[in-house]
Every structure is written in structure tokens, then in C-alpha cells.
Amino acid sequence: MRATFEHRFQPVSFVQYAPHAVAKDPQEDNRLSFCSRDYTLPDISMIHGRMFVTAWDCGLDGVDDNSAHLMMLAVQQQLKTILMAVFSRRNAYKVREGKFQYAMGTPPINPYIRNANKILDRTDNSNQTSISALGEHVPSIKPTIDQCESEIALQIASSGRTQHLPPVSPFDLLEALMIHKSCISSHTVYAINIERIITRLWHPSHDDIEQENIHSQEERLRRQLLTEQTITG
């Protein structure tokens, strides 16, 4: 007898096996948040979570809250060091005690101006006392407000014009980290971040642009739903 395949396959509706789409409340924000996308610094909860995952991988049971606060301060200090390295490559600044940078963006003094040799900057060093002719320590006398204003006016008159620089770009960050390598003590972290900066110098791919467009559309739709619920409620 000749075999036939007429009654071996039965049509089935695939809708019965498809997952049902459930509309979520737009107020329930369950999406993943990234500091690079939101342009924010990591908060204490995010740092505590990252430290907990690292501790779990190392075989530890938990993370103390005080260690998370210390890590938060370390992150802020590390970012401050990197920002100071970037800004010091772009702008002029003053140095106090030979190492502390301050007055970032101050226009440099023009050495070819005659009055530039008469400038007395009292903020370069902090002298609590002065030595008299008899070899005794005498408390230093603070300058008056009029003296400070006159000295600042002389510095401004003897300096050049302030240049309007473009915003900081990945090129500035790459140059600063390549010159000030001590900003990141760990060679592994330094090499990874240098690679990330170099990859950021290239134009994003079409997939990245499409994902960013989808994300912006979702955010716009979410805000629109929240506005409609506020009006109707």
C-alpha cells in the first residue's frame, strides 16, 4: 500500500504558545541604568553592589558598609586626579607650596611686559611666621584687602587674554593619561582604560546608533505615558 502524508500533520495555532504581552506600569522603572548613559557618578548603592559581586567571586560572604563609603571616597578622589590632569594640560594654573595646583584657568603672566617683574604673588607659599633680625620667629602680617586687590589687578593687567577652548574630548583625556601615567596606579586598569578611550575615538557603528535611537524612543514614550496618566488621574 502506498504511504500518504495527508493526515500526519495537524495545523496548530501558534498564538496559543506565544507569550502574552503584559503592559507594565510606566512608573515602575525596572530598566538597567548605566552611569555612562545617564551621565552620573556611581552612587553608594551601585558601588556596594559591585563590591558584593567581587567579594562573592573571591569567596567572601559580604561587604561592610564602611568599606563601601571608603570606596566611594576613593572613586571621587580618582576622578578628581584624572580631571586635574586633563585640565592642567589645557589651561594655565598656579602652584602652592610647589605641588598643590589651584586657580585653574588663570591666564599666564606675559614675561615681556615691564610690570610683570613687579608682581608679588603671596599665595605661592604659606608663611605662618617670619624671622626677625634677632633670629626670632614673628607672626606674619596678613596683607590688607586693598593690597590684595591691587596685586590682583596688576596680575590681570600683566597677563594675556583668556582663550575660549572647545569642550574636553577623548583626545585630551588620552593625552593626559599618556603623559600623567601615575594617575592610574594599576597597569591592568590603565591599559584597559586606554583601549576604551581609543575605541571611543572612532565613529559609533550603525548598531550602536540604532540602539541609542531605540532607547531614546522608549524614554520618550515612557514620559508621554506618565504625562497622560497624570492628566487623566
N, C-alpha and C positions, 0 to 999 in steps of 0.2 A: 504494500500500500504506500502510496506516495505521501510524504510528510508535508503538511501545510503549516504555516505560521500565522494563520489568521486570528486564532483565539488565544495566542500565548501572551500577548501584551494588552494590558488594560489601561486606558487613559486615566490619569490621576491629575487632579488639580494641584498645582504646585503652591497655590495660595495657602492651602491648609498647613503646609510645612514651613512657610516663610515666617520669620519672626515678626511679631506685631510691633508697630511703631507706637511708642508711648510718648505723648507730648510732655515735656518737662517744664517745670515752673522756671521762668527766666530768672527769678530771684535766687534760685539755687545754683550758685556758681561752683560747679564741680570740675571745671576745666583746670588743666595744668598751667601753672604760672611760672614764667621764666624771667629772671632778672634782666637778661639781655633784650627781651621783647617788651617788658614793661618799663625799662629804663629806671630801675630802682635798685637799691642796695639790698643784699640779703638781710632779712630780719633775724631775730634771735630764734624764732621757731624753725626757720629753714636751716640755720646753722646747727641747731640742736638735732634736727632730723638727719642731716648729713653726717654728723659726728656719731649718731647712734648706728647708722648703717656701717660706717667704718669700724666702729667698736665691735659690732656683731661679726664682721668678717674676720676680725682679729681674735675672736673668741671671748670677748668681754660681755658682761651681762647688761650693762647700762652706762649712762653718761651722767655725770653730776651737773647740776645747773650752773655751778660756779665755773666749771670748765667751759661751758658754752658762752658765758659772759666774757671770759678771758679770750676766747677765740674771736668773739665779736670785736673786742678792742684791737686784737691783732690784725683783723681784716681792715679795720678803719686806718690803723697805722700804716699798713702795707699800701693801701690805696693812696694815702697822703704822700708816702715816699715816692710812688710812681708819678703822681701828679706834679710834685715838686720837681722831679727830674725832667718831665716834659716841659713845664712852664719855664724852667731855668734855661732851657735850650732856645726858647723863643723870645724871652723878654729879659731886660736888664733887672738887676736886683741889688740889694745891699747885703753886706755880711757883718754880723755882730759877733764879737769875740773870735773872729777868724773862721767860724764854722756855721753859725746859725744864719740861715737865709731868711730875709724878710723884705718888705716893701717891694713885692713882685710887680713888675710893670713900670717901675720908676725910670724915667728917661736918663740915659747916661750923661755924665758931665763931659762937655766939649773941652778937651785939653788945650785947644788953640785960642780960647778966649782968655783975655788978660785977667779977669776977675776969678777965673777958675782956681788959681793958686791961692786965693784968699779964703776959700771955703773951709770952714771948720765944722766937721760933722761930729757932734758929740755922741751920736748913737752908735758909733763903731765899737766902743768899749764902755763897760760899766765900771767906773772907778768909785768905790764906796768911800775911800779915804785918799788923801794926798799927803805927801811927805813934805814937811816944812824945812826951813833952812837948818833948824836944830836937829833934824832927823826924827822928828816926832810925827805920828800919824794924826792928821787933822781931817775931820769930816769934810767931804767935798761939798761945795756950794752948788746947788742946782741953778741952772740958768733961769732967768725970768721969762715970762711969756713974750715980752717984746723982743728979747734976744732970739728966742726960738723962731718967731715969725720972720724976723729979718734974715736969719740964716736960711730958712726955707725959701724965702723969696729970692735970695741970692743963688741958691741951688737951682731953682726953676729958671731963672734968667740965664744961668750959665750952661744949661743943658739943651739938648736938641729937641726937636719936635717928636711927639709920640706917634708912632706908626700904627695904623689900623691893620692888624693881622687877620688873615682868614681863620675860620674855626679850626680846631685841632683835628687832624686827620690821622689815619693809621700810619702814614709815613712819618709823622712826628713821633708817634709812640714807638715805632720800630727804631728810629734813630736814637731816641733817648735810652731805650733799653740796650741797644748795642754799645752805646758809649758808657752808660752807668750800669754795668753788669752786676754790681753789688746790690742793686735794688731788689733782686730776687736771689736769695742765697742758694737755694736748691737748684742744681744744674738740670735736674729732670723737669722741674716745673718751668724753669727758664726756657729750655728747649721746646717744650710743648707750647708755651705761650708765643714764642717766636714763630713757630709753624702756624699757629692760628692767626697771628697778625698778617703773615704773608698770604695766607689763603683769603683773608678779608680784603686784600688789595685788588683782587680780581673781581670782575663783574659777576653778580649772582646768576645762577643758571635759570633756565625757564621754569624748572620745577620749583625752585625757591620762590621765584616771583609769583607763581600760581598759588603756592601755599600761603604766601602773605596776603594775596588778594582774597582767598577763601577765608582767612582769619579775620580780615577787616570786614568782609560781608557778614560773617557771623556776629561780630561785635556790633555792627550797625543794626542788624535785625534784633539782637538782644535788647539794645537800647530802645528800639522802636516798640517792642512788646512791653517793656517796662513803662514807657510813656503812655501807651494805650491802657494798660491796667490801672495806672494812677489816675487817668482821666475818668475811666468808667467806674472805678471804685469810689 
